[in-house]
Amino acid sequence: MSGESPGPDAQAVIREGRLVYVSPVTDLADYTLPTGTPGALMLAGPRASYYSPRPAASTAIVIPHPAQGLNTDPPPGVPVIQGMQDGSLAVAPLASFGYVGDDAGPINAAALQLQAQGQAGGRISLLPKAYNLQSQVQLGISQILQGAGQQTQLNQNFTGTGIWQHDANNPGGGFGSYETLAGGIRDLVLDGTGAGPGSVGMDIGDCVGYRMANVQIQNFSGAGSVGLYLVNRYFFTERSHFQARLHGNAQNCVLDTVSGQGENSFEFDYFDFILSANATGSGQDGFVIQGGSYISKGFLRLTGNFVTSGHALTSAAVRVQGNDPITGFISHITHSQLLVGVETDNASANAPATIIFGTTSGSNINSITNCTGFLVFDDGWTASNAVAATFGPFGGMIVGDAGLQALNAANPPPGWPS
């Protein structure tokens, strides 16, 4: 089959003038969308592909979908991708129609469809159902992926990165050109039980004004895995708000910078995480900043629970480590508000550390300096390896780490009672 017609068995439905759904199609080869068609979804027996046009062209972009175990075609015009009155696109999981396959396909097709409309942004809405991800979801600039709360669960069943959202179009450029490029992820669960070691739940960065809210990232527990990876790959991540529950990930949240490519700044950002570190092996880190990244004039709030272990633990509630050998930046947190209130189960002899600093002497010292707030480590923790050069002054309450208390008493903030 080729040309403008998908064949005599196909049926098409136009929904609100936005999408064309074609089903069934017996041969997907060389099909070209009719001129002016905004997009199409085609389902065909054991094969399914999601089509969306390239901008300013009618030729289809094909995203293969390795569907397996399909018994029947959905009825003609099934709106797996549905155009909504407000211009957003709603995506239903294939399982809703008896299909077993990769739901990243239609989500990515919806993202491409929004981009094809000629402007950044747009919203992709997910239903209160389970979605099976067998490949990466790639969101465009300023796009919003929004679920319906806890019942919208994306299950990552492959080794790699589940959701990716970066803007590579303004590397290092000055202010103004990307001030409105905020996107976001909201109201959903991403589960990594089926992801292998070294996997990442969400890889996000290079944005201004990004908004993450009511998100839960859980069970990326394999060695080297990260739940939420906030990384500067092309420029910086600033003036953004990240709020999530991070549960049972080898490293729950990591801030990083790709040396020689990204800028090191996470200034003006707001981080608000509920942590649940439940591994009893080597433990699970709460919040990590590395790669020469730094937070300044920002806000970090960490609450939650960590388990102790009968084995020695190398984990920490907060870890500050590394530097950028090209830019010379050293990972640190300064002039920010830190509200850290965490506890352990106090059930075993070995507890995670409060704060671990990667380098405590020499020329690349990692540090937390000139901050305010509170640091409360309840129910038994391993003391920080902090020294005078790495910590303080800190304006606020410190509980559960006598070493940090002593360092701050020796170097209190100006005007702070000693």
C-alpha positions as CSV (number, residue, x, y, z in Angstrom):
1,M,0.0,0.0,0.0
2,S,1.3,3.5,-0.8
3,G,0.0,6.9,-1.6
4,E,-3.0,8.8,-0.2
5,S,-5.4,5.9,0.4
6,P,-4.9,3.3,3.2
7,G,-7.0,0.7,1.4
8,P,-10.6,-0.4,1.2
9,D,-10.9,-1.9,4.7
10,A,-9.8,1.2,6.5
11,Q,-12.2,3.5,8.2
12,A,-11.4,7.1,9.3
13,V,-12.9,9.3,12.0
14,I,-12.1,12.9,12.3
15,R,-12.3,14.1,15.9
16,E,-12.8,17.8,16.5
17,G,-10.9,18.5,13.3
18,R,-7.6,17.4,14.9
19,L,-6.9,13.7,14.5
20,V,-7.6,11.0,12.0
21,Y,-7.9,7.4,13.3
22,V,-7.6,4.6,10.8
23,S,-8.3,1.0,11.6
24,P,-7.7,-1.6,10.4
25,V,-4.8,-1.2,8.0
26,T,-3.3,-4.4,6.5
27,D,-0.1,-2.8,5.2
28,L,1.6,0.2,6.8
29,A,4.4,0.6,4.3
30,D,4.9,3.9,2.6
31,Y,1.6,5.4,3.7
32,T,1.5,9.2,3.4
33,L,-1.0,11.3,5.3
34,P,-3.4,13.3,3.1
35,T,-2.4,16.9,2.7
36,G,-3.6,19.0,5.6
37,T,-4.2,16.0,7.9
38,P,-3.0,17.1,11.4
39,G,-2.2,13.5,12.5
40,A,-3.2,9.9,12.5
41,L,-3.2,6.7,14.5
42,M,-3.2,3.4,12.7
43,L,-3.7,0.0,14.3
44,A,-3.2,-3.2,12.3
45,G,-3.5,-6.6,13.8
46,P,-0.2,-7.7,15.4
47,R,1.5,-4.5,14.1
48,A,0.8,-1.0,15.3
49,S,2.4,2.2,14.4
50,Y,1.7,5.8,15.5
51,Y,1.8,8.4,12.9
52,S,2.2,12.2,13.2
53,P,3.2,14.6,10.5
54,R,6.5,16.4,10.4
55,P,6.0,20.2,10.7
56,A,5.2,21.8,7.3
57,A,5.0,18.5,5.6
58,S,2.4,15.8,5.0
59,T,4.8,12.8,5.1
60,A,4.3,10.8,8.3
61,I,6.8,10.4,11.1
62,V,6.6,6.7,12.0
63,I,7.2,5.5,15.6
64,P,7.3,1.7,15.5
65,H,5.4,-0.1,18.2
66,P,6.5,-3.8,18.9
67,A,3.0,-5.0,19.8
68,Q,2.6,-8.6,20.8
69,G,-0.2,-10.8,21.8
70,L,-2.9,-8.8,19.9
71,N,-6.0,-10.9,19.3
72,T,-8.4,-8.5,17.7
73,D,-8.4,-5.0,16.2
74,P,-10.1,-2.3,18.2
75,P,-13.2,-1.1,16.4
76,P,-12.8,1.6,13.7
77,G,-12.0,5.0,15.0
78,V,-11.0,4.0,18.5
79,P,-9.5,7.2,20.0
80,V,-6.3,5.9,21.6
81,I,-5.2,9.6,21.1
82,Q,-8.2,11.9,21.5
83,G,-8.2,15.6,20.7
84,M,-9.9,17.7,23.4
85,Q,-11.8,20.9,23.2
86,D,-9.0,22.8,25.0
87,G,-6.4,21.7,22.5
88,S,-4.8,19.1,24.7
89,L,-4.4,15.5,23.7
90,A,-5.7,12.6,25.8
91,V,-3.9,9.2,25.5
92,A,-5.5,5.9,26.6
93,P,-3.4,2.8,27.3
94,L,-3.5,0.1,24.7
95,A,-4.7,-2.4,27.3
96,S,-8.0,-0.5,27.4
97,F,-8.6,-1.9,23.9
98,G,-7.3,-5.4,24.5
99,Y,-3.8,-4.6,23.1
100,V,-0.5,-5.6,24.9
101,G,2.3,-3.3,23.9
102,D,4.3,-0.2,24.5
103,D,2.3,2.8,25.6
104,A,5.3,5.1,25.0
105,G,4.3,4.9,21.4
106,P,1.0,6.8,21.6
107,I,2.4,9.2,24.2
108,N,5.3,10.1,22.0
109,A,2.9,10.4,19.0
110,A,0.8,12.9,21.0
111,A,4.0,14.9,21.8
112,L,4.9,15.0,18.2
113,Q,1.4,16.0,17.2
114,L,1.6,19.0,19.6
115,Q,4.9,20.0,18.2
116,A,3.5,19.7,14.6
117,Q,1.0,22.4,15.5
118,G,3.8,24.8,15.2
119,Q,4.4,26.1,18.7
120,A,6.0,24.9,21.9
121,G,4.0,23.5,24.8
122,G,0.7,21.8,25.0
123,R,-0.7,19.2,27.4
124,I,-0.9,15.4,27.2
125,S,-3.5,14.0,29.5
126,L,-3.3,10.4,30.9
127,L,-6.2,8.4,32.2
128,P,-6.5,6.9,35.8
129,K,-5.1,3.6,34.4
130,A,-1.9,1.7,34.2
131,Y,0.5,2.4,31.3
132,N,3.1,-0.1,30.0
133,L,6.4,1.6,29.0
134,Q,8.7,-0.5,27.0
135,S,10.7,2.4,25.6
136,Q,11.4,6.1,26.5
137,V,8.8,8.8,26.6
138,Q,10.2,12.0,25.1
139,L,8.4,15.2,25.9
140,G,9.0,18.4,23.9
141,I,9.8,21.9,25.0
142,S,7.2,23.3,27.5
143,Q,5.0,20.3,27.2
144,I,3.0,19.1,30.2
145,L,2.4,15.5,31.0
146,Q,-0.6,15.2,33.4
147,G,-2.2,12.2,34.9
148,A,-5.2,11.8,37.1
149,G,-3.5,11.1,40.4
150,Q,-2.3,7.9,42.1
151,Q,-4.3,5.7,39.7
152,T,-2.3,6.9,36.7
153,Q,0.7,4.6,37.0
154,L,3.4,4.3,34.3
155,N,5.2,1.0,34.7
156,Q,8.7,1.1,33.2
157,N,9.5,-2.4,31.9
158,F,12.9,-1.8,30.3
159,T,16.4,-0.9,31.3
160,G,17.1,2.8,30.5
161,T,15.5,6.1,31.1
162,G,11.7,6.2,31.3
163,I,10.8,9.9,30.8
164,W,13.1,12.5,29.2
165,Q,12.5,16.3,28.9
166,H,15.2,18.7,28.0
167,D,15.5,21.8,25.9
168,A,18.6,21.6,23.7
169,N,17.8,24.6,21.6
170,N,19.3,27.4,23.7
171,P,22.7,26.0,25.1
172,G,24.2,28.6,27.4
173,G,22.4,31.5,25.8
174,G,21.6,34.6,27.8
175,F,18.4,35.6,29.4
176,G,15.1,36.2,27.6
177,S,15.2,33.6,24.8
178,Y,13.9,30.7,27.0
179,E,12.1,32.5,29.8
180,T,8.8,31.0,28.8
181,L,9.9,27.4,28.0
182,A,8.5,25.9,31.2
183,G,7.1,22.4,31.0
184,G,6.0,20.0,33.7
185,I,4.9,16.6,34.9
186,R,1.9,16.3,37.3
187,D,-0.4,13.9,39.1
188,L,1.1,10.5,38.3
189,V,3.2,7.6,39.5
190,L,6.2,6.2,37.7
191,D,7.2,2.7,38.8
192,G,10.6,1.1,38.2
193,T,9.9,-2.4,39.5
194,G,10.4,-3.8,36.0
195,A,13.5,-1.6,35.2
196,G,17.0,-3.1,35.3
197,P,20.1,-1.9,37.1
198,G,21.4,1.5,36.0
199,S,17.9,2.7,35.0
200,V,16.6,6.3,35.5
201,G,13.0,7.2,36.1
202,M,12.9,10.8,34.9
203,D,15.7,12.7,33.3
204,I,14.8,16.4,33.3
205,G,16.7,19.7,33.0
206,D,17.8,22.7,31.0
207,C,14.6,24.6,31.8
208,V,13.4,27.8,33.4
209,G,10.1,27.8,35.4
210,Y,9.5,24.0,35.2
211,R,6.8,22.6,37.4
212,M,6.6,19.1,38.8
213,A,3.8,18.4,41.3
214,N,2.1,15.5,42.9
215,V,4.5,13.0,41.3
216,Q,5.6,9.7,42.8
217,I,8.7,7.9,41.5
218,Q,9.3,4.5,43.0
219,N,11.2,1.2,43.0
220,F,14.2,2.1,40.8
221,S,16.2,0.1,43.3
222,G,18.7,-1.7,41.0
223,A,22.4,-0.9,41.4
224,G,23.2,2.5,40.0
225,S,19.6,3.5,39.4
226,V,18.2,7.0,40.0
227,G,14.6,7.9,40.6
228,L,14.7,11.6,39.6
229,Y,17.7,12.8,37.7
230,L,17.8,16.6,37.3
231,V,20.7,17.3,35.0
232,N,22.1,20.3,33.1
233,R,23.0,18.8,29.7
234,Y,22.9,22.0,27.6
235,F,22.5,25.0,29.9
236,F,21.1,25.5,33.4
237,T,17.9,24.6,35.4
238,E,16.6,27.7,37.3
239,R,13.5,29.2,38.8
240,S,11.8,25.8,38.8
241,H,9.7,23.9,41.3
242,F,10.1,20.2,41.8
243,Q,7.7,18.5,44.3
244,A,7.6,14.7,44.5
245,R,7.4,11.6,46.7
246,L,10.5,9.5,46.0
247,H,10.2,5.9,47.3
248,G,12.7,3.1,47.3
249,N,15.1,4.3,44.7
250,A,18.8,3.5,44.9
251,Q,19.4,7.2,44.7
252,N,16.1,9.1,45.1
253,C,17.1,12.4,43.6
254,V,20.4,13.4,41.9
255,L,21.4,16.9,40.7
256,D,24.1,16.8,38.1
257,T,25.8,18.7,35.3
258,V,27.3,17.2,32.1
259,S,30.9,18.5,32.1
260,G,31.7,20.7,29.1
261,Q,28.1,20.9,28.0
262,G,25.8,22.1,30.7
263,E,26.0,25.1,33.0
264,N,26.3,24.3,36.7
265,S,23.6,26.4,38.1
266,F,20.4,25.2,40.0
267,E,19.9,28.7,41.4
268,F,16.5,30.0,42.5
269,D,15.0,26.4,42.4
270,Y,12.5,25.0,44.9
271,F,12.9,21.3,45.8
272,D,10.3,19.6,48.0
273,F,10.7,15.9,48.4
274,I,9.1,13.2,50.6
275,L,11.6,10.4,50.9
276,S,11.3,6.8,51.6
277,A,14.6,4.9,51.6
278,N,13.7,1.3,52.4
279,A,16.7,-0.8,51.3
280,T,18.7,-2.7,53.9
281,G,21.7,-3.6,51.7
282,S,24.0,-0.7,51.1
283,G,21.2,1.7,51.6
284,Q,19.6,4.4,49.5
285,D,20.6,8.1,49.2
286,G,18.0,10.8,49.7
287,F,19.3,13.8,47.9
288,V,22.6,14.0,46.0
289,I,24.2,17.0,44.3
290,Q,27.3,16.3,42.2
291,G,29.2,17.1,39.0
292,G,30.1,20.7,40.0
293,S,26.4,21.6,40.4
294,Y,25.3,24.1,42.9
295,I,22.2,25.5,44.6
296,S,22.1,29.2,45.6
297,K,19.2,31.4,46.6
298,G,17.0,28.3,46.6
299,F,14.9,26.1,48.8
300,L,15.4,22.5,49.8
301,R,12.8,20.6,51.9
302,L,13.4,16.9,52.7
303,T,11.1,14.8,54.9
304,G,10.7,11.1,55.3
305,N,12.0,7.8,56.5
306,F,15.2,5.8,56.2
307,V,15.8,2.2,57.3
308,T,18.7,1.0,59.3
309,S,20.5,-2.3,58.6
310,G,22.5,-5.2,60.1
311,H,25.1,-4.4,57.4
312,A,27.3,-1.4,57.0
313,L,25.6,1.4,55.1
314,T,27.2,3.9,52.7
315,S,24.0,6.0,52.1
316,A,23.1,9.4,53.4
317,A,20.1,11.7,53.7
318,V,22.1,14.4,51.8
319,R,25.3,13.9,49.8
320,V,27.4,16.7,48.3
321,Q,30.2,15.5,46.1
322,G,32.2,16.1,43.0
323,N,33.3,18.9,40.8
324,D,33.4,19.9,37.1
325,P,36.9,19.6,35.8
326,I,36.3,21.9,32.8
327,T,34.5,24.8,34.5
328,G,36.1,24.4,37.8
329,F,32.8,24.5,39.7
330,I,32.6,22.5,42.9
331,S,29.4,21.0,44.1
332,H,27.9,23.0,47.0
333,I,24.8,24.5,48.5
334,T,24.9,28.2,49.7
335,H,22.7,31.1,50.6
336,S,19.6,28.8,50.7
337,Q,16.9,27.6,53.0
338,L,17.2,24.0,54.1
339,L,14.3,22.3,55.9
340,V,15.5,18.7,56.5
341,G,13.3,16.6,58.8
342,V,14.0,12.9,58.5
343,E,14.0,9.8,60.8
344,T,15.2,6.2,60.8
345,D,13.4,3.1,62.1
346,N,16.2,2.8,64.7
347,A,15.8,-1.0,64.4
348,S,19.4,-2.0,63.6
349,A,22.9,-1.1,64.5
350,N,23.9,0.6,61.2
351,A,22.3,3.8,60.2
352,P,22.7,6.0,57.2
353,A,24.7,9.2,57.5
354,T,23.2,12.6,57.9
355,I,25.3,14.5,55.4
356,I,28.2,13.1,53.4
357,F,30.7,15.5,51.8
358,G,32.7,14.0,48.9
359,T,35.9,16.1,49.4
360,T,36.7,17.7,52.8
361,S,40.3,19.0,52.2
362,G,42.4,20.4,49.4
363,S,41.2,22.7,46.6
364,N,37.9,21.1,45.6
365,I,36.0,21.1,48.9
366,N,32.3,20.3,48.8
367,S,30.3,22.4,51.2
368,I,27.1,23.7,52.7
369,T,27.6,27.3,53.8
370,N,25.6,30.4,54.8
371,C,22.2,28.7,54.9
372,T,19.2,28.9,57.3
373,G,16.4,26.6,58.3
374,F,16.6,23.4,60.3
375,L,18.4,20.1,60.1
376,V,16.6,17.4,62.2
377,F,17.8,13.8,62.1
378,D,15.7,11.8,64.5
379,D,16.1,8.3,65.9
380,G,19.7,7.5,65.4
381,W,22.0,8.4,62.5
382,T,25.7,8.1,61.5
383,A,27.3,11.5,62.0
384,S,28.4,13.6,59.1
385,N,32.0,13.7,57.9
386,A,31.8,17.5,57.9
387,V,34.8,19.6,58.9
388,A,35.0,23.4,59.5
389,A,35.7,24.0,55.8
390,T,32.6,22.1,54.6
391,F,29.8,23.2,56.9
392,G,28.5,26.5,58.3
393,P,27.6,28.9,59.4
394,F,24.0,27.7,59.6
395,G,21.2,29.8,61.0
396,G,18.8,27.4,62.6
397,M,18.2,24.3,64.6
398,I,20.4,21.2,64.3
399,V,19.2,18.0,65.9
400,G,20.7,14.5,65.8
401,D,24.3,15.2,64.7
402,A,26.6,16.5,67.5
403,G,29.4,17.1,65.0
404,L,27.4,19.5,62.9
405,Q,26.2,21.2,66.1
406,A,29.8,21.7,67.3
407,L,31.0,23.1,64.0
408,N,28.1,25.6,63.9
409,A,28.7,26.6,67.5
410,A,32.3,27.3,66.7
411,N,31.3,29.4,63.7
412,P,27.8,30.8,64.2
413,P,26.1,33.1,61.8
414,P,26.6,36.8,62.5
415,G,24.3,37.8,65.3
416,W,23.3,34.2,66.0
417,P,23.5,33.1,69.7
418,S,26.6,30.9,70.3
